Amino acid sequence: MSDIESVPIPIQTDQTRVRAATREDIAFLVEANAAMAWETEEKRLDRELLARGVSAVFDEPRRGFYLMAERDEVAAGCLLITYEWSDWRNGDWWWIQSVYVRPDQRRHGVFRNLYRHVEAAARAAPRVVGLRLFVEWENERAQRTYAALGMQQEHYHMYRTGFVPF
């Protein structure tokens, strides 16, 4: 049983319905990830590689889970939760990743509803120590949104050594 199964889904808030994504959502998830990569970093993702990466989450739930937001029974947005073990806290951080809200659905509370669902699920799940996410330095609108939801900016810089392109 995955952590998301510990809270009732789907949920309906305002006009937004949040539910666990299924394999039937893979095409939307691929398109959403590709659109987000282009919009935020002007990176064109290989759709075939991306489809395999999205599918891998469904193949092995230990990797995480996707949530879908729908308005009027149409996909409006999505996000991915992945896990990071914290030995200091003896629990998992849930990382919010691959956030996307369709442009015509922005400023309608879609992300807020996704976030509130994730927050409730994380608080209800044993051993979840908190939520984290990355945001581009220049994406001030997103930073304001996250702050308005009660998230706090961390004091860490990130470093990496990459083994795949970009």
Rosetta blueprint (number, residue, H / E / L):
1 M L
2 S L
3 D H
4 I H
5 E H
6 S H
7 V L
8 P L
9 I L
10 P L
11 I E
12 Q E
13 T E
14 D L
15 Q L
16 T E
17 R E
18 V E
19 R E
20 A E
21 A L
22 T L
23 R H
24 E H
25 D H
26 I H
27 A H
28 F H
29 L H
30 V H
31 E H
32 A H
33 N H
34 A H
35 A H
36 M H
37 A H
38 W H
39 E H
40 T H
41 E H
42 E L
43 K L
44 R L
45 L L
46 D L
47 R H
48 E H
49 L H
50 L H
51 A H
52 R H
53 G H
54 V H
55 S H
56 A H
57 V H
58 F H
59 D H
60 E L
61 P H
62 R H
63 R H
64 G L
65 F E
66 Y E
67 L E
68 M E
69 A E
70 E E
71 R E
72 D L
73 E L
74 V E
75 A E
76 A E
77 G E
78 C E
79 L E
80 L E
81 I E
82 T E
83 Y E
84 E E
85 W E
86 S E
87 D L
88 W L
89 R L
90 N L
91 G E
92 D E
93 W E
94 W E
95 W E
96 I E
97 Q E
98 S E
99 V E
100 Y E
101 V E
102 R L
103 P H
104 D H
105 Q H
106 R L
107 R L
108 H L
109 G L
110 V H
111 F H
112 R H
113 N H
114 L H
115 Y H
116 R H
117 H H
118 V H
119 E H
120 A H
121 A H
122 A H
123 R H
124 A H
125 A L
126 P L
127 R L
128 V E
129 V E
130 G E
131 L E
132 R E
133 L E
134 F L
135 V L
136 E L
137 W L
138 E L
139 N L
140 E H
141 R H
142 A H
143 Q H
144 R H
145 T H
146 Y H
147 A H
148 A H
149 L L
150 G L
151 M L
152 Q L
153 Q L
154 E L
155 H L
156 Y L
157 H L
158 M L
159 Y L
160 R L
161 T L
162 G L
163 F L
164 V L
165 P L
166 F L
